[in-house]
């Protein structure tokens, strides 16, 4: 029997956090879990209603989605991202963004001898996707400094998970131009784009970045954070029509279909800005409270100008910080989950309820 595919992969990082979770859970007032960053607020009523109204869906959905969904996707990409001339061929729904990230290199036909690049501090699934197909994972500080030989795919992530760093319009423009010059495909993970605080994130699909053409670029978007739909697995990609056409063919064979009720819910979610603004306000308040409490407690916050996390340090090994906060009943993610360069930071999510955030602030005071 050949070696198990799982042998190519790193240890699932969250398993390492279990003993610290037990410590935090033993706090008399219970755990404040700021580690994973999962939404906790209700799914907005209009989205729930759209899901329920489409519940009688006995037939198979299509991988490309309904015409109504594609209209919603193209309309949102133009309205929110400033993209121009976005056709149905430029959009494709996916079953949550994580499966897309993990399986994209495989679906692109990459393998041994190919390189997949991603930021030095990054969401671990970029590396996992490369390893699943046997490609070589490569980290970067600036992708334009990479050797383009064998480089097939660059992942951008702005706003960044875990650091919250935002790439400027000029940086994005320079990276896209370099990638096109060297015939390297760019996938830009923009799942936190609507959660800019101290900066205004820009999409690679903006004409100032891409010149009004989507050749060689694709943006990844999710409704998990903006609309509290992590449980719905609602996401999509937009950009290069030729790349999306190839992925559509492959995903049809693979049966990678967004459920019909989720497609209907996505249409409702993308058509309403009010719930997004309300959720932003909740997160802004929690962010401000946690940031002030952490800084008063001696932490330093770096980057964190966008996304749902504070990138915090006490200038000590990250696991010491995790253990220290666990004794206060607060669970956070160690920075080395996102690469060795994060080994003196922790990622603090502000996705807990107001009550739990208040509890964390009290414990830090």
N, C-alpha and C positions, 0 to 999 in steps of 0.2 A: 504493500500500500504506500502511495506517495505521501509526503509530509502534509500534515493538515494546513489548510490555508491560514488558520488562526495563528500558526507558528510564525507567520510573517509580521504579525501585528504586535504593537506594544501592549503591555498589561493595561486592561481597562482602568483608567486612572481613578474613577470614582470609588472603586472597591477599596483603595488605600485609605479613604476618608472614614470608613466605617467605625473604627475605634474612637475617633474624635467626635463623631456624631453621637456615639453612646455617652461620652463624657458630657457633651453639651445638653443632651436630653435629660441628664440627671439633675440639671439645675432646678431648684425648687419652683421657679416660675415657668419652667419648660424651655424648650429649645427655641432659639431664633435662627432659622435656617436661611442664611444669606449666601449659600454655596452654589446652587444649581442655576438659579435665575429663571425659574419657571413662573409663568403668570399665575396670579392668585385672585385677581378681580373677576367679576362675572363677565361672561360673554354678553355683549350688548343685546338688548331685546330684539332689535330689528334683524340681527343676524340669526338669533335663535328662531325667530318666526320664519325666516326664509328657509332655514334647515328643515323645520317641521313641515312647512308647506310642500316641500319636495320629498317628504319621507316616503311617499308612495312611488318608488322608483324601481319597479321590478326588472327592468331591462339593463343590459350592460351599458355603462357610460363609455364615451370615447376618450382615447388618450389625449387628443387635441382639445377636448372640451366642447361645450355647446357654443354656438355662434354668439349667444348672449354673454358667455364668459369671455370669449375672445374680444368682444366689443368692450367689455369692462376692463380687461387687461390693457388693451391698446389705448383706451381713453385715459386710464389712470397714468400710464407711462408718459403720455404726452402732457397731461395736466400737471402731474406732480413732479416729474423729472425734467420737464422742459424738452423732451425728445420731440423730433419732428418726423412727419410722414411714417408713422408706425402702422404697419399692416398686420393682418392676422398671421402672416407668415413670419412675423418678427416676435411672436409670443408663443409660449408653451407652458401649460400648467404642469406642476410636478407634485409628488405626494409628500409634501414637506421638504424643506431645503436640505435636511441632513442626508436623506437618501440620494439626492442629486449630487451633493458634495462627495459622498463615499463612492458612488458608482460611476461618476462622470469619466474618470480616466479609462475605466474598462469600456464604457460605451463609446468612447472616442477611439477605441482600438489601440490604446497605448499598452506598452509592455516593456520587456527587457531591452535595455539600450536607450529608452526614452527617459527624459527628466521632467519632473513636475515640481515647480517652485512655489513657495509660499512664505509669508513673513516669518522672521526668526521667532517672534512671539505670536502665536496663532492658535486658533481653534484646532484641536487635535485631529479632526476628521480629514483635513487636507492631506496630512501625512498618511492616514489610513487609506484614503482613496488611491494614493500612489502605490502603496504596498500591496493592496488587494490585486492590482493588475500586474505586479512585478516590475513597475517602473521605479526609477531612482528618485526619492524625495530629496529636494534641495532647498535649504533656507536662504533667505536674503535679508539684507538691510535696505538695499536699493536694487530693485530688479534689473535696472539698466546696467548694473555692474556685473551681471551674470555672464558666463560664457554661453553664447547662444547655441553652441554645438550640441545637438541632441535634445535641446530644450523644446518641448512641445506645448506646455501649458503653464501659464503663470496665474496664480490666484492672488487677487488683490482683496483687501478687506478694510473698507472704510465706510462708516466708523468701525474701529477695530474691536474685536473680542479677543483678548481680555482688556486691552489698555484704554479703549475709548478714544484712541488717536484718530484724527480725521486728516485724510490726504487733501491737500489744496487742489484747486482747479489746475494750477500750473503743474503741480507734480503729476496729476493724472494725465494731463495732456502730453507731457514729456514721456511718460511710461507707455502710453498707447502708441505714440509715434515710434518709439524704439521697438516695441513688439511688432508693429506692422513692418518695419524695416527688415526685421529678422524673421518674419513669417512665424511668429509665435502667437498662439491663441491666448487671449486674456479673458478670464472669467472674474468678474468683480462681485464679491459678496457684499451686498448693500442692505442686508436685512435690518440694520439699525438706522437706516438713513433718515427716518422720520423722528429720530430721538437725538437730535443735536441740541446741546445746551449752550456751550460757550463757542460753538462754531456751527456753520451752516454747511452740512455735507452736500457734496455734488456727485451726481451719477456719471459714470463713464459714457452714458447715452446722451448726455447734454451736448448740444452741437458745438459749444465752445471747447469741449474736450475731444470729441470724435470727428469734428468737421462735418457733421450731418450725415455721415455714412457709418453703418454698423459693421463694416467688414472687420473680421477678426476680433470682435468684442461681444461679450454677453454679460448682462447684469442678472444677479440672483436676488429675488425679493421674497419675503415671507410675511404672512399675516399673523404669525404667532405672537409677536410682541406688540405691534401697533394695535391689534384688535382682540388680543387675549385668545387667540385661536390655536395655541400649541396643540391642544387635544384634537383639532380638526385635521391637522396635517395639510394645511393650505398654503401653497407657495407657487412661484412661477419664475420662469426665466424669460429674458427679452434681449433681442439683439440680432446678430448675424443670421439671416434667413437660411443660408446654406448649412450652417452648423445645426440650427434648430430642425431643419428638414431631415438631416441624417439622424439626429437624436429621436425625432418623432418616429421614424421607421423602426429604429431599434426598440424603442419603448412600446410600440404596438406589439411587436413580437414578444416582449417581456411582460405584457399585460399590466403596465405601470399606469393605472387609471385612477384619477382622482374621483372618489365616489360622487354620484350625481347630487345628493343633497349638499355635499361640501362645495361643489361647483356653484350651486344656487346661493349658498351662504356667502361665498366669495364675491359674487356679483353684488350682493347687498352691502357687504363690508367695504368694497372699493368705491361704492357709490355714495358713501356717507362720510363726511369729514368731522361731524360733531363728536362722535364717540372717540375719534382719534385725539382730538383736542382735549377732551375730558380726561382720557387716560394719560396723556402727556402731563397734565396738571397734577395728577396723583403722583406720577413718578418724579416730577420736579420737586414736589414737597418732600417726598421721602429722601430724595437725593440730598437736598439741602440739609435736612435734619441729620442724616448719617454722616455727611461730610463734616459738618461742624463738630459733631461729637467725636469723630475719629481724630480730627486735627487737634481738638482740645485735649485729647488723650495722648498726644505725642506722635501720631501717625503723620506721614507726609503723603500727599496725594499727587501722583504724576499723571499727565495727559488727562484722561477722563472727561474730555470736552464733549463727548457724545456717548451713546449706547446706554446700557442699563447697569453699569458697573462702576465702582470706584477702584482704581489701581493704587493700592496702598502699601506702604512699607514702614517698618520701624528700624530699618537698616540692620536686620538680623536674618538668619536663615528662615525661609518661609514656613517650614514645618514648626519652628519654635513659635512663630506668630499664630499659626493654626491652633497649636496646643494651648497657648496663652488665652486666646479668645474662647476656645472650647470650655475652659474653666469658668468663664463668665456666662456660659450657656449660649454662645454665639458661634455658629458654624460658618466658615468661609472657605473658599477654594484656594489651595496653595498655588503660587505663581508658576511653579515648575510643571504643573499640568500642561502649560501652554508653551513649554520649551525651557531648556536650561537657563536661558537669559532671564527668566522670571523667578529665579530661585531665592530672591530676597524680597519678593512682593507677595501680596495676597489679593485675590479678586473678591470684592464685596458687592454682592448684588443688592439692588434696592427694589426687589420685586416682592418683598414680604408685605403683609397687610399693614395698615396704619398702626394697628394695635401692637404688632410684633416689632415694627420699627421703633415705636415709642419705647418698648421694653428694652431694645438694644441701646437706645440713646441713654436711658436711665442707668443701665449697667455700666456704660462707658463714662458716666459723669462722676 
